[in-house]
Amino acid sequence: MGIYSELILPRLVHGSMRNPELLPYRRRVLAPAEGRVLEVGIGSGLNLPHYPEGVTEVIGIDPSARLAAMARRAASSVAFPVTVTEHSAEAIPLATASVDTVVTTWTLCSIPRVGRALCEMRRALKPGGQLLFVEHGLSPDKSVRRWQDRLTPLWKCCAGGCHLNRPIGKLIEDAGFRCSALETGYAKGPRPMVFMYEGRASNDG
């Protein structure tokens, strides 16, 4: 499992996240980003070219050493400073109220203690700051949800802990954020895997 998780899985993640169908989601969700940004689960750095001019700095965290190394290479092609460290979202190495924007893209599905991680994101975010997210998760359709529940135990084993059935909107609000914009719907692909949550949430203190 060590060779798979350390060598093979990061390349699979990078390849799947390069899917052109995901590009419009990236561009939309990153458009409001501003100031000092914390990107949780920066992966191989695929978001970096799409940050707008209002971003002054990006701090990226990812538990995968190989993906973090790929993100550092991607950072050489952008104009703003980027720092990438190998940390878990459950213990974010930043001071309280130290970032203006938090970004997660297809990340919340795989964090083991996702509620704790969201509370950490809120702690690091300034009052009035924003959480920008696009994630896949629990479908509202009963037939799809049944398949998500059936597939998730096996899917987690081969996809780096990814859950197909997390209620993303509820998790974000349970952590104390207020969702100010949320759109949901299916992307192209097998329905249990592509129900998307895209939106913005605020840290109202």
GUNUPA-394010 format. One record per residue (C-alpha): x, y, z; residue in one letter; residue number from 1. Coordinates in steps of 0.25 Angstrom, whole numbers, plus 5000, padded with zeros to 4 digits. Layout:
+------+------+------+--------+-----+
!    X !    Y !    Z ! residu ! num !
+------+------+------+--------+-----+
!    X !    Y !    Z !      A ! NUM !
...
+------+------+------+--------+-----+
//
This chain:
+------+------+------+--------+-----+
!    X !    Y !    Z ! residu ! num !
+------+------+------+--------+-----+
! 5000 ! 5000 ! 5000 !      M !   1 !
! 5012 ! 5009 ! 5002 !      G !   2 !
! 5017 ! 5009 ! 4988 !      I !   3 !
! 5003 ! 5011 ! 4983 !      Y !   4 !
! 4999 ! 5023 ! 4992 !      S !   5 !
! 5013 ! 5029 ! 4991 !      E !   6 !
! 5016 ! 5027 ! 4976 !      L !   7 !
! 5004 ! 5022 ! 4968 !      I !   8 !
! 4992 ! 5030 ! 4975 !      L !   9 !
! 4998 ! 5044 ! 4973 !      P !  10 !
! 5000 ! 5042 ! 4958 !      R !  11 !
! 4986 ! 5036 ! 4957 !      L !  12 !
! 4980 ! 5048 ! 4965 !      V !  13 !
! 4988 ! 5058 ! 4956 !      H !  14 !
! 4983 ! 5051 ! 4943 !      G !  15 !
! 4969 ! 5051 ! 4948 !      S !  16 !
! 4969 ! 5065 ! 4952 !      M !  17 !
! 4974 ! 5070 ! 4939 !      R !  18 !
! 4961 ! 5066 ! 4933 !      N !  19 !
! 4957 ! 5078 ! 4924 !      P !  20 !
! 4942 ! 5076 ! 4929 !      E !  21 !
! 4947 ! 5082 ! 4942 !      L !  22 !
! 4953 ! 5094 ! 4937 !      L !  23 !
! 4941 ! 5103 ! 4937 !      P !  24 !
! 4938 ! 5099 ! 4951 !      Y !  25 !
! 4952 ! 5104 ! 4955 !      R !  26 !
! 4951 ! 5117 ! 4948 !      R !  27 !
! 4938 ! 5120 ! 4954 !      R !  28 !
! 4941 ! 5116 ! 4968 !      V !  29 !
! 4954 ! 5124 ! 4968 !      L !  30 !
! 4949 ! 5137 ! 4962 !      A !  31 !
! 4946 ! 5143 ! 4975 !      P !  32 !
! 4959 ! 5139 ! 4982 !      A !  33 !
! 4966 ! 5151 ! 4988 !      E !  34 !
! 4978 ! 5155 ! 4997 !      G !  35 !
! 4985 ! 5144 ! 5005 !      R !  36 !
! 4980 ! 5130 ! 5001 !      V !  37 !
! 4980 ! 5117 ! 5008 !      L !  38 !
! 4978 ! 5106 ! 4998 !      E !  39 !
! 4975 ! 5093 ! 5005 !      V !  40 !
! 4979 ! 5081 ! 4997 !      G !  41 !
! 4987 ! 5088 ! 4987 !      I !  42 !
! 4990 ! 5075 ! 4980 !      G !  43 !
! 4999 ! 5077 ! 4968 !      S !  44 !
! 4996 ! 5092 ! 4967 !      G !  45 !
! 4986 ! 5091 ! 4956 !      L !  46 !
! 4978 ! 5103 ! 4962 !      N !  47 !
! 4990 ! 5113 ! 4962 !      L !  48 !
! 4989 ! 5118 ! 4948 !      P !  49 !
! 4975 ! 5122 ! 4950 !      H !  50 !
! 4976 ! 5131 ! 4962 !      Y !  51 !
! 4972 ! 5145 ! 4959 !      P !  52 !
! 4980 ! 5158 ! 4960 !      E !  53 !
! 4974 ! 5161 ! 4974 !      G !  54 !
! 4982 ! 5150 ! 4980 !      V !  55 !
! 4995 ! 5154 ! 4987 !      T !  56 !
! 5000 ! 5141 ! 4992 !      E !  57 !
! 4996 ! 5126 ! 4993 !      V !  58 !
! 4999 ! 5116 ! 5004 !      I !  59 !
! 4996 ! 5102 ! 4999 !      G !  60 !
! 4996 ! 5090 ! 5008 !      I !  61 !
! 4995 ! 5075 ! 5004 !      D !  62 !
! 4999 ! 5063 ! 5012 !      P !  63 !
! 5005 ! 5056 ! 5000 !      S !  64 !
! 5020 ! 5059 ! 4998 !      A !  65 !
! 5019 ! 5056 ! 4983 !      R !  66 !
! 5008 ! 5065 ! 4980 !      L !  67 !
! 5014 ! 5076 ! 4988 !      A !  68 !
! 5026 ! 5075 ! 4980 !      A !  69 !
! 5018 ! 5076 ! 4967 !      M !  70 !
! 5011 ! 5088 ! 4973 !      A !  71 !
! 5024 ! 5095 ! 4976 !      R !  72 !
! 5029 ! 5093 ! 4961 !      R !  73 !
! 5015 ! 5099 ! 4957 !      A !  74 !
! 5018 ! 5111 ! 4966 !      A !  75 !
! 5030 ! 5115 ! 4957 !      S !  76 !
! 5020 ! 5120 ! 4946 !      S !  77 !
! 5012 ! 5129 ! 4954 !      V !  78 !
! 5014 ! 5144 ! 4958 !      A !  79 !
! 5010 ! 5143 ! 4973 !      F !  80 !
! 5018 ! 5137 ! 4984 !      P !  81 !
! 5014 ! 5122 ! 4987 !      V !  82 !
! 5018 ! 5114 ! 4999 !      T !  83 !
! 5014 ! 5099 ! 4999 !      V !  84 !
! 5016 ! 5090 ! 5011 !      T !  85 !
! 5013 ! 5076 ! 5014 !      E !  86 !
! 5002 ! 5077 ! 5025 !      H !  87 !
! 4988 ! 5071 ! 5028 !      S !  88 !
! 4976 ! 5080 ! 5028 !      A !  89 !
! 4973 ! 5075 ! 5042 !      E !  90 !
! 4985 ! 5083 ! 5048 !      A !  91 !
! 4987 ! 5096 ! 5039 !      I !  92 !
! 5000 ! 5102 ! 5042 !      P !  93 !
! 4995 ! 5117 ! 5041 !      L !  94 !
! 4992 ! 5127 ! 5052 !      A !  95 !
! 4977 ! 5130 ! 5055 !      T !  96 !
! 4970 ! 5140 ! 5046 !      A !  97 !
! 4982 ! 5141 ! 5037 !      S !  98 !
! 4977 ! 5138 ! 5023 !      V !  99 !
! 4966 ! 5145 ! 5014 !      D ! 100 !
! 4961 ! 5134 ! 5006 !      T ! 101 !
! 4961 ! 5119 ! 5007 !      V ! 102 !
! 4960 ! 5110 ! 4995 !      V ! 103 !
! 4956 ! 5095 ! 4994 !      T ! 104 !
! 4955 ! 5088 ! 4981 !      T ! 105 !
! 4951 ! 5073 ! 4981 !      W ! 106 !
! 4958 ! 5072 ! 4995 !      T ! 107 !
! 4947 ! 5070 ! 5006 !      L ! 108 !
! 4944 ! 5056 ! 5001 !      C ! 109 !
! 4957 ! 5050 ! 5005 !      S ! 110 !
! 4960 ! 5057 ! 5019 !      I ! 111 !
! 4958 ! 5047 ! 5030 !      P ! 112 !
! 4953 ! 5057 ! 5040 !      R ! 113 !
! 4946 ! 5066 ! 5031 !      V ! 114 !
! 4939 ! 5074 ! 5042 !      G ! 115 !
! 4951 ! 5077 ! 5050 !      R ! 116 !
! 4958 ! 5081 ! 5037 !      A ! 117 !
! 4947 ! 5091 ! 5033 !      L ! 118 !
! 4948 ! 5097 ! 5047 !      C ! 119 !
! 4963 ! 5099 ! 5045 !      E ! 120 !
! 4960 ! 5106 ! 5032 !      M ! 121 !
! 4950 ! 5115 ! 5039 !      R ! 122 !
! 4960 ! 5118 ! 5050 !      R ! 123 !
! 4971 ! 5122 ! 5040 !      A ! 124 !
! 4961 ! 5131 ! 5033 !      L ! 125 !
! 4959 ! 5145 ! 5036 !      K ! 126 !
! 4945 ! 5150 ! 5041 !      P ! 127 !
! 4937 ! 5153 ! 5028 !      G ! 128 !
! 4947 ! 5144 ! 5020 !      G ! 129 !
! 4942 ! 5135 ! 5010 !      Q ! 130 !
! 4943 ! 5120 ! 5007 !      L ! 131 !
! 4942 ! 5116 ! 4992 !      L ! 132 !
! 4939 ! 5102 ! 4989 !      F ! 133 !
! 4936 ! 5092 ! 4978 !      V ! 134 !
! 4934 ! 5078 ! 4983 !      E ! 135 !
! 4927 ! 5065 ! 4979 !      H ! 136 !
! 4918 ! 5058 ! 4989 !      G ! 137 !
! 4904 ! 5053 ! 4994 !      L ! 138 !
! 4893 ! 5053 ! 4983 !      S ! 139 !
! 4879 ! 5057 ! 4986 !      P ! 140 !
! 4874 ! 5045 ! 4977 !      D ! 141 !
! 4871 ! 5033 ! 4986 !      K ! 142 !
! 4876 ! 5023 ! 4975 !      S ! 143 !
! 4889 ! 5030 ! 4973 !      V ! 144 !
! 4891 ! 5031 ! 4988 !      R ! 145 !
! 4889 ! 5016 ! 4990 !      R ! 146 !
! 4900 ! 5014 ! 4980 !      W ! 147 !
! 4909 ! 5024 ! 4987 !      Q ! 148 !
! 4907 ! 5017 ! 5000 !      D ! 149 !
! 4910 ! 5003 ! 4994 !      R ! 150 !
! 4922 ! 5008 ! 4986 !      L ! 151 !
! 4929 ! 5017 ! 4997 !      T ! 152 !
! 4936 ! 5006 ! 5005 !      P ! 153 !
! 4943 ! 5000 ! 4993 !      L ! 154 !
! 4945 ! 5014 ! 4987 !      W ! 155 !
! 4952 ! 5019 ! 4999 !      K ! 156 !
! 4962 ! 5008 ! 4998 !      C ! 157 !
! 4966 ! 5011 ! 4984 !      C ! 158 !
! 4964 ! 5026 ! 4983 !      A ! 159 !
! 4972 ! 5031 ! 4995 !      G ! 160 !
! 4961 ! 5031 ! 5005 !      G ! 161 !
! 4951 ! 5038 ! 4996 !      C ! 162 !
! 4936 ! 5038 ! 5001 !      H ! 163 !
! 4926 ! 5038 ! 4990 !      L ! 164 !
! 4914 ! 5041 ! 5000 !      N ! 165 !
! 4918 ! 5053 ! 5008 !      R ! 166 !
! 4908 ! 5064 ! 5010 !      P ! 167 !
! 4917 ! 5076 ! 5006 !      I ! 168 !
! 4907 ! 5087 ! 5009 !      G ! 169 !
! 4903 ! 5082 ! 5022 !      K ! 170 !
! 4918 ! 5079 ! 5027 !      L ! 171 !
! 4922 ! 5094 ! 5023 !      I ! 172 !
! 4910 ! 5100 ! 5031 !      E ! 173 !
! 4912 ! 5091 ! 5043 !      D ! 174 !
! 4926 ! 5096 ! 5044 !      A ! 175 !
! 4921 ! 5110 ! 5046 !      G ! 176 !
! 4921 ! 5116 ! 5032 !      F ! 177 !
! 4909 ! 5122 ! 5025 !      R ! 178 !
! 4907 ! 5118 ! 5011 !      C ! 179 !
! 4905 ! 5131 ! 5003 !      S ! 180 !
! 4904 ! 5124 ! 4990 !      A ! 181 !
! 4903 ! 5109 ! 4986 !      L ! 182 !
! 4900 ! 5102 ! 4973 !      E ! 183 !
! 4898 ! 5087 ! 4971 !      T ! 184 !
! 4897 ! 5078 ! 4960 !      G ! 185 !
! 4903 ! 5066 ! 4952 !      Y ! 186 !
! 4916 ! 5068 ! 4944 !      A ! 187 !
! 4918 ! 5058 ! 4933 !      K ! 188 !
! 4922 ! 5044 ! 4937 !      G ! 189 !
! 4916 ! 5033 ! 4946 !      P ! 190 !
! 4906 ! 5039 ! 4955 !      R ! 191 !
! 4910 ! 5034 ! 4968 !      P ! 192 !
! 4924 ! 5041 ! 4966 !      M ! 193 !
! 4920 ! 5054 ! 4960 !      V ! 194 !
! 4909 ! 5061 ! 4968 !      F ! 195 !
! 4916 ! 5075 ! 4970 !      M ! 196 !
! 4915 ! 5085 ! 4981 !      Y ! 197 !
! 4920 ! 5099 ! 4976 !      E ! 198 !
! 4919 ! 5111 ! 4984 !      G ! 199 !
! 4924 ! 5122 ! 4994 !      R ! 200 !
! 4923 ! 5122 ! 5010 !      A ! 201 !
! 4926 ! 5133 ! 5019 !      S ! 202 !
! 4933 ! 5134 ! 5033 !      N ! 203 !
! 4924 ! 5143 ! 5040 !      D ! 204 !
! 4932 ! 5142 ! 5053 !      G ! 205 !
+------+------+------+--------+-----+
//
